[in-house]
Amino acid sequence: MMYWKVRRYTPKELLKLYGLHIALIVSVALNLCLLVTRPNLAKTVSPEVKADFDAFARKVTNHILDTSYITYEAATMSLMSPESGELTPPVVRALQQQQQLPRDMGELKATAKTYMAQRRVSSVRIDEVNQREMDGRGLVPVEVVGVVAVHSAEEADPGPVHFRFRYLIGMRPGTQTPTVANFQDLSPPAR
């Protein structure tokens, strides 16, 4: 008759016998976890590009809200230019439909002339610029929050108005210049 001898192992003996195997299993499990949870390098934005997008979002916000008689025409043209404008054509059309941008050069000149007659000036204070990670289309969501104040010789001062804009910023095809691919005005309603 055959029988098996049962041997009892102490934890120290088990560690000696299987310690290397346990360490290897833990190492493989940790590496797999790191591999699965790492950020997608194709969807990360470098610090330099983040700084560029921050400055670009500030500039676009100033241009959209600029109603100063001195700079209105140049600011609006830098937004709307088909070749090198800061906004894509669909965004320009959407802002024209909302009457935030002039529909043509005649309307631009007439508005600039009105602002000149009123001696209208505006001041924009940007309080926050928040960027998120790049989406699947290569666009970076950027939210800009602040206050704009407008003063005119002919109009009563309504006081400062709070704004909140959300942009989707990407790179203009064929160049390394940023452009706004989508714009949302999330400003609180005026009181």
Residue pairs with C-beta under 8 A, 6 or more apart in sequence:
9 17
15 22
39 133
43 133
43 134
43 135
43 136
44 133
44 134
45 53
45 131
45 133
45 134
45 140
50 131
52 178
53 131
53 140
53 142
53 169
53 178
54 129
54 131
54 142
56 86
56 169
56 178
57 129
57 142
57 144
57 167
57 169
58 126
58 129
58 144
59 86
60 79
60 86
60 87
60 167
60 180
61 124
61 126
61 144
61 146
61 163
61 165
62 75
62 124
62 126
63 75
63 76
63 78
63 79
63 86
64 79
64 95
64 100
64 165
65 122
65 124
65 148
65 163
66 72
66 75
66 76
66 122
66 124
67 115
67 120
67 122
67 150
68 115
68 120
68 121
68 122
69 112
69 115
69 116
69 118
69 119
69 120
69 121
70 121
72 111
72 112
72 115
73 108
73 109
73 112
76 101
76 102
76 108
77 108
78 85
78 86
79 85
79 86
79 87
79 92
79 101
80 87
80 92
80 101
82 89
84 177
85 92
85 179
86 178
86 179
86 180
87 95
87 179
87 180
87 183
88 179
88 180
88 181
91 180
91 181
91 182
91 183
92 101
94 183
95 101
95 183
96 102
96 103
98 185
100 185
102 108
102 111
114 120
117 154
118 152
118 153
118 154
118 155
119 152
119 153
119 154
120 150
120 151
120 152
120 153
120 155
121 150
121 151
121 152
122 148
122 149
122 150
122 151
123 148
123 149
123 150
123 151
124 146
124 147
124 148
125 146
125 147
125 148
125 149
126 144
126 145
126 146
127 145
127 146
127 147
128 143
128 144
128 145
128 146
129 142
129 143
129 144
129 145
130 142
130 143
130 145
131 140
131 141
131 142
132 140
132 141
132 142
133 140
134 140
135 141
135 168
137 170
138 170
138 171
139 168
139 169
139 170
139 181
139 182
140 168
140 169
140 170
141 166
141 167
141 168
142 166
142 167
142 168
142 169
143 164
143 165
143 166
143 167
143 186
144 163
144 164
144 165
144 166
144 167
145 162
145 163
145 164
145 165
146 162
146 163
147 160
147 161
147 162
147 163
148 160
148 161
148 163
149 157
149 159
149 160
149 161
150 157
150 158
150 161
151 157
158 190
161 187
161 190
162 187
162 188
163 185
163 187
164 185
164 186
164 187
164 188
165 183
165 184
165 185
165 186
165 187
166 183
166 184
166 186
167 180
167 182
167 183
167 184
168 180
168 181
168 182
168 183
169 178
169 179
169 180
169 181
170 178
170 179
170 181
171 177
171 178
171 179
172 178
172 179
